[in-house]
């Protein structure tokens, strides 16, 4: 959850685990890497109501600006509410995305 507002909204709607800081603060705490390290941001988004935007895409932009490099396109996976479960079809889609990431990272190893 990227902002204090989204973390508070999640808490109000019954989320059981709320991170102390968001992705923006986490990225800001990191310095530029000595070499271009591959990154693969993902996020989740409540499917109803579907909200615009992608924390993963924004995270990728910030990471690239610091000197990291994309391993794969960032991805958003749908969930049913803040506590889940994963939306229909998303688990299989996540598995395919992960398999593709593994192939891409394996080439760099």
Number of C-alpha atoms within 10 A of each C-alpha: 20 19 13 13 10 13 20 13 14 18 15 10 12 11 15 9 11 13 10 9 13 16 18 16 12 11 14 12 8 10 10 14 11 8 9 13 14 15 18 18 19 17 17 18 22 18 15 11 9 10 9 7 10 17 22 20 18 16 22 22 15 15 25 17 11 16 16 19 17 17 16 18 14 20 16 17 18 21 20 16 18 21 15 12 12 18 16 11 10 14 15 10 12 16 11 12 16 14 12 13 15 13 11 13 14 9 7 8 5
